[in-house]
């Protein structure tokens, strides 16, 4: 799964920062001085997640794993289910760690919000949740594919939650 995620994210000009268990922190640097390029990068981030879902569901390797008798005995009819939370905003990039181990990471309430959106995909029964600011940062053509599913209060401000319906 990591190979699929990292490959597609890279193809769409994103960067895989880290994996924590079954979660990935994926980053797209958005230019501040070029609004059209910023929209394009937001569109590519969403498209990459759609492509990841399709690739995981079409992977012959993952299909073979699903049929493994040991996996079937523990988790009958198991399927990989992916959840993506997307938000855009500022973050501080830096080295985190000690003299023995250092990791590059991103710190920001915006990063935390993206993680919370990912966690909420299970509650909403969708594979992708996008924040209002993320959808507003996309081109009009991409916004047409985003369906609002809720409005929530975050830090005292009302924000729409959107999904992109993926049929597979």
Buried (B, 14 or more C-beta within 10 A) or exposed (E): BEEBBBBBBEEBEBEBBEBEEEEBBBBBEBEEEEEEEBBBBBBBBBBBBBBBBBBBBEBEEBEEEBEEEEEEEEEEEEEBEBBBBBBBBEBEEEEEEEEEEEEEBBEBBBBEBBBBBBEBBEEBEBBBBBBBBBBBBBEEEBBEBBEEBEEEEBEEEEBBBBBBEBEE
